[in-house]
Amino acid sequence: MSRTLFVLRYRDGEPEPLDMRVVQEVLAPHATEGGDDVLGGVLLRTAEGHEVHVDVNEVCVAVSRFPRGAFFDVLAELVVRLGASVTPSDGPVLLREEADRAGLPAEARETATVVAMTGPALDAALNGS
């Protein structure tokens, strides 16, 4: 079964546009193709040599079949720099800080969890320790 995660920034319960300059700065150094313009998608290679396709549009960065390990370092940097959150397809929203809860859609606020935005913490929260 494929799992997907979404990087979104919410305001008043709705996703708001992401800063594409930041998305480009974070993803391009890891890109094996599509790194000149990440809008639409990019193929990343992690420090361990895993490749993962990342879909990018104005309001969302989405990743399916994500590898464990260094990929989560890149994800954590992206989330922190964007002031965003991580929404997995099979679990609660992962927040950077408690203040982010107020911007979420009402149905996601109660179950959202604050997680340290580091690679190891995100990996553990999404995949178990």
Secondary structure as a PSIPRED ss2 file (coil, helix, strand):
# PSIPRED VFORMAT (PSIPRED V4.0)

   1 M C   1.000  0.000  0.000
   2 S C   1.000  0.000  0.000
   3 R C   1.000  0.000  0.000
   4 T E   0.000  0.000  1.000
   5 L E   0.000  0.000  1.000
   6 F E   0.000  0.000  1.000
   7 V E   0.000  0.000  1.000
   8 L E   0.000  0.000  1.000
   9 R C   1.000  0.000  0.000
  10 Y E   0.000  0.000  1.000
  11 R E   0.000  0.000  1.000
  12 D C   1.000  0.000  0.000
  13 G C   1.000  0.000  0.000
  14 E E   0.000  0.000  1.000
  15 P E   0.000  0.000  1.000
  16 E C   1.000  0.000  0.000
  17 P C   1.000  0.000  0.000
  18 L C   1.000  0.000  0.000
  19 D C   1.000  0.000  0.000
  20 M H   0.000  1.000  0.000
  21 R H   0.000  1.000  0.000
  22 V H   0.000  1.000  0.000
  23 V H   0.000  1.000  0.000
  24 Q H   0.000  1.000  0.000
  25 E H   0.000  1.000  0.000
  26 V H   0.000  1.000  0.000
  27 L H   0.000  1.000  0.000
  28 A H   0.000  1.000  0.000
  29 P H   0.000  1.000  0.000
  30 H H   0.000  1.000  0.000
  31 A E   0.000  0.000  1.000
  32 T E   0.000  0.000  1.000
  33 E E   0.000  0.000  1.000
  34 G C   1.000  0.000  0.000
  35 G C   1.000  0.000  0.000
  36 D C   1.000  0.000  0.000
  37 D C   1.000  0.000  0.000
  38 V C   1.000  0.000  0.000
  39 L C   1.000  0.000  0.000
  40 G C   1.000  0.000  0.000
  41 G C   1.000  0.000  0.000
  42 V E   0.000  0.000  1.000
  43 L E   0.000  0.000  1.000
  44 L E   0.000  0.000  1.000
  45 R E   0.000  0.000  1.000
  46 T C   1.000  0.000  0.000
  47 A C   1.000  0.000  0.000
  48 E C   1.000  0.000  0.000
  49 G C   1.000  0.000  0.000
  50 H C   1.000  0.000  0.000
  51 E E   0.000  0.000  1.000
  52 V E   0.000  0.000  1.000
  53 H E   0.000  0.000  1.000
  54 V E   0.000  0.000  1.000
  55 D E   0.000  0.000  1.000
  56 V E   0.000  0.000  1.000
  57 N C   1.000  0.000  0.000
  58 E C   1.000  0.000  0.000
  59 V C   1.000  0.000  0.000
  60 C C   1.000  0.000  0.000
  61 V E   0.000  0.000  1.000
  62 A E   0.000  0.000  1.000
  63 V E   0.000  0.000  1.000
  64 S E   0.000  0.000  1.000
  65 R C   1.000  0.000  0.000
  66 F C   1.000  0.000  0.000
  67 P C   1.000  0.000  0.000
  68 R C   1.000  0.000  0.000
  69 G C   1.000  0.000  0.000
  70 A C   1.000  0.000  0.000
  71 F H   0.000  1.000  0.000
  72 F H   0.000  1.000  0.000
  73 D H   0.000  1.000  0.000
  74 V H   0.000  1.000  0.000
  75 L H   0.000  1.000  0.000
  76 A H   0.000  1.000  0.000
  77 E H   0.000  1.000  0.000
  78 L H   0.000  1.000  0.000
  79 V H   0.000  1.000  0.000
  80 V H   0.000  1.000  0.000
  81 R H   0.000  1.000  0.000
  82 L H   0.000  1.000  0.000
  83 G C   1.000  0.000  0.000
  84 A C   1.000  0.000  0.000
  85 S E   0.000  0.000  1.000
  86 V E   0.000  0.000  1.000
  87 T E   0.000  0.000  1.000
  88 P E   0.000  0.000  1.000
  89 S C   1.000  0.000  0.000
  90 D C   1.000  0.000  0.000
  91 G C   1.000  0.000  0.000
  92 P C   1.000  0.000  0.000
  93 V C   1.000  0.000  0.000
  94 L E   0.000  0.000  1.000
  95 L E   0.000  0.000  1.000
  96 R C   1.000  0.000  0.000
  97 E C   1.000  0.000  0.000
  98 E H   0.000  1.000  0.000
  99 A H   0.000  1.000  0.000
 100 D H   0.000  1.000  0.000
 101 R H   0.000  1.000  0.000
 102 A H   0.000  1.000  0.000
 103 G H   0.000  1.000  0.000
 104 L C   1.000  0.000  0.000
 105 P C   1.000  0.000  0.000
 106 A H   0.000  1.000  0.000
 107 E H   0.000  1.000  0.000
 108 A H   0.000  1.000  0.000
 109 R H   0.000  1.000  0.000
 110 E C   1.000  0.000  0.000
 111 T C   1.000  0.000  0.000
 112 A C   1.000  0.000  0.000
 113 T E   0.000  0.000  1.000
 114 V E   0.000  0.000  1.000
 115 V C   1.000  0.000  0.000
 116 A C   1.000  0.000  0.000
 117 M C   1.000  0.000  0.000
 118 T C   1.000  0.000  0.000
 119 G H   0.000  1.000  0.000
 120 P H   0.000  1.000  0.000
 121 A H   0.000  1.000  0.000
 122 L H   0.000  1.000  0.000
 123 D H   0.000  1.000  0.000
 124 A H   0.000  1.000  0.000
 125 A H   0.000  1.000  0.000
 126 L H   0.000  1.000  0.000
 127 N H   0.000  1.000  0.000
 128 G C   1.000  0.000  0.000
 129 S C   1.000  0.000  0.000
